[in-house]
Amino acid sequence: MSQIKIADLPIHRIKRVLSEEQATELVGTVVPDYEPTCNEAGIWIDDDTEEIVFVYFPMPDEVNILRKAVLNIKYGETIRQSTGLKNKSRTFGMAPRKIYQKRESCRPTTLAQEQPMEHAVLVKFAEKFADMYKEFAPHLYENDKKNLADAGLDDEWRMTDDALWTSGVVNKSSTLPYHRDGFNFATWSAMPVIRKNMAGGYLTIPEYNFTCSCRDGWVTFFAGYKYVHGVTPMSPKTKDAYRYSIVYYALRGMKDCFTYAVETAKAKERRTAREDKMAAVLKGEAEAPVFR
């Protein structure tokens, strides 16, 4: 599956240096230009609790299939108000309903319709990463699976039968401030990285004074909902430099979704009701809504 057998991954022990509360104070701030403390494959374990904190190793040999897909995706750009940093990204997998955006139903993201081949590659790799997760931490995998079931998430909204993740995001050369993945279920995430001629862009977890190099073609696993984390500044060495992170996660908003068939029917009902209301307002048969 990968150049390094998961069963042979070395174990490293790390100590917590910040409390959860101290780490929370960093949320929203820019990550300093740290150098990596983690460059090689391994499993990092909390020296006091014996809990697995972080796992890092090479992806499967098919990594260039993933590379081709992310390089071909069309990205949108946003600016974070708190830091002024630009973020180019694209979501994939499943998306919950958002009425204010006229997204009437839970459904696959627009990438599935606009670039189905690239989306299919991302989904296929979700299955590969799930297999890796089950191999290095079967107890964590089963715990995450139970958490999703207990929360009422319908299996239909997971990207594949084995993958626990409903959704994902591809970040294009984006420096992210310290944050927790607050919109996700309490499940682990997988984060492969594709990069070329880009300095920096390391993943850091301040609670352990831990910074991972995020090498090209390598994948990290960690509990992004639990630990504050961020990405160090990046500096391109050449004009064609890039650094893509592909994050797989289980989105909490998906727990309120019905089956796909029911969602489609309800979306049609909501659209019809809204359009009928608008038509009545235009004809003077109903009052326009008042916004306060």
N, C-alpha and C positions, 0 to 999 in steps of 0.2 A: 504494500500500500504506500509506503514511503521509504526513503533511503535509510531511515533509522527506525528500527523496530520499537514500537511503543513499549513493549515489555522490557526493553533494554534501556529505557530512559533513566538517566541518573537522577537521584533525589537530592535536592538542595534544601537546607533549612534556613528560614529567614525570620527575623524578629520584628514585631510591630514597633514602630517609633512614634506614631501619632495615634491618639484615640480617635474613635469615630467622630466625636464632637469637634476635635481639632481639625480633622480632615474636612468636615463640613464647612468650616470657616473659609476654606480655600475655594469652594464652589463658585464658579463664575470668573475666577481670576486667570490670567494668562500663565501658562506653564513656562518656567525658566528653561534655559538652553542646557539641559542636563546631558551628560554623556551616559551611554548604556552601562548598566551593571550586569545585564543579562545578554549574552551573545551566542550562547550555545544551547542545544536542546536539553530539556530537562523538565522535572516536576518540582515546583517550589512549595514547601510545606511550612505552615506556621510552627515555629519552634515550641510554642507553649500549648496551643490547642490541638496540634497534629492535623489540622484541617488543610486540605489542598487549597492553595491560593491562586496558583498560576501554572499553566502548562504551555510548552513551546517546542515545536519541532517542524520539520519540513513537510510540505504538502505532498500529495501524490504526484506521480510522474506526469500526469495530464495537466500540470499547472499552466502550460502555454495555451491550453484551450480556454482557461479562465482569463488569462491575460488578454487574449484576442477579444473576448466578450466585453471586458470592462473598458478596453481602449476604444471600442466601437460604440459604446453607449453615449447618448446625448444627455448632457447634464444641465441642470438649472443652477442659478446662483442666488444666494441669500447673504445678507450682512447681519451679523450678530450685533444687536444694539449695545449689549453690555461691554463688548471688547472692540467693536468696529472691524472684526476679522471677517473676511469673505469666506463663504463656504459653498463649494460646488459639490452637489450630491444628486443621487437618484435613488428612490425607494423601489423595492421589489417585493415579491411575495403577495401577501394579502393586506388589505387596507380596511379599517373600520368605517362605518358610515359617519359623515360629517355634513349635517343638513345645511349649515351656513355656507358650505362650499358647494352646495347643490349635489353632494354625493349622497344619494338617497339610500344606498344599501351597502352592506359589506360586500366586498368584491376583490378580485385581483387588481393590483396596481396598474396604472396606465402603461407601464413598461411591457406588461404581458401582451397588450394589444399592439403597441407601437413598434416594439422590437422583440417579437416572440422568440427568435432564435437565441438572442443574448439572455433573455429571461429564463429560457429553458436550461441554459448552462448554469446559471446561478442556482436554480432549483436543484439540478442534478448534484451540484457540489454540496448542497445542504445535506443530502443523503450520505455523501462520503464523510463529511465532518461529523455527522451523527454516529456513524460507525466507529470513528476514531474516539469519540466521547465515550461510547459504551465500552470501548476496549480499555482505556486508561482509568476510568472511574465509573464502573457499572452501578455502584451504589448511588452516586450523584445523579446519574442518568435516570434511574428508576425513581429517585426522589423528585426530580423535576417533572417527570411524567405524571406522578401522583398529584403534584401541586396543580398542574394544568387540569387534570381530571376533576379534582376537588373544587376548582374554581368554576367548573361548568363549561370549559372550552370544548366546543364540538370538534372532533377529530378532523372534520372536513376542512377546517381552516388552517391546519398545519400544512407546510409546504410539501411534505411527503409523509408516508405512514410512519417511518422511523424517526424522521427529524422532528424535534420538539418545537422548532421555530416556526412562527407564523409569517414572519416578515424580515426585511433586511434593508440596509442602506449601503450604497457605495459612495464613499467620500473621495473626491478627487483633489489630491494635494492640499488637503484642508487641515490647518492647525486648529485643534479644538481646545477650548479652555477646560479647566477642571470641572468635572460634572459626575453625577451618577445617572444611570439609565432609569430615571424615575417613572417612565411610562411603561416599563416592561414588567412582566411577571417575575417572581423570584426564582429565575432559572438562569443557568449559565449561558454565556454567549460564545460564539466562535468568531474569530476575526483573522482571516487570511490577509496578507499584504502582497501587493504587486508593485515593484518599484524599479526605477532606473535612474542613475546619475543624480539622485536627490540626497543631499546631506540633511541630517536631522529627521524629524518625523518619527520620533521614538515614543512609544507608549509608556507612560509613567504612572505608578501607583504610590502616592506620597505616604500612605499609612505604613508602608514597608521600606520607604526610601529605595524603591525598586524601579528601574527603567529598562525596558526591553528594546532591543535594537530593531525589531520588526524587519528582518531580512527579507529580501525578495524571494517569493515562493515559500514562505514559512507561514504557519498559522498559530495563533494564540487562543487559549481558552481561559476564561476567567468569569467571575460573577460581577458583571458590570453594574447590576442593580445595587450591589452591596458595597463595593469599594469605589471611592472617589478616584477618578482617573482623567488623564488628559494627554494631549500630544504636543511634543516639543516643537519649536520653530523649525521651518524647513528652508533650505537654500539650494536652488538648482545649480548644478555644476555645468550643465549644457542646456541649449535651447529646447531639446527634446526630453528633458528630465520630467519624471512623474513619480507620484507615490499614491497608490490607491489602497484604501482599506475597505474590505467588504465585511460588514458586521451582520451576523445572523442573530435574531433575538425573537422572543415571544412577547407580542404586544398585548397589554392588558385590555385595550379597547375591544379586542376580538371576542372577549368572553360574552359580550352582549349580543353577538350575532346569532341569528337563526341559521337553519340550513340554507344552502345557496338558493335552492328553489323558492323557499319561503321569502328570503331576502329580495329576490328578483320580483316576486309578486307584490310585496309590500312597497317596494320602491316605485312600482308602476302606480299603485294606489295613491301614494303620497304626491307623485308628480301630477297625476290627474286632478287631485284635490286642490293643489296649489294653482294649477292652470285655470281651473274652474273659478277659483276665488279671484284671480287676476281679471278674468273675463267679466265677472260680475261687477268688479270695481269700475272697469272701463265703461260698462253700460250704465253705470249709476245705480245698479241694483244692490250694491253693498258698499260699506264705508271702507276707505283705505286704512290700512293699519297705522297706528300712531306710535312713533318711536320716541322714547323719553330718555 
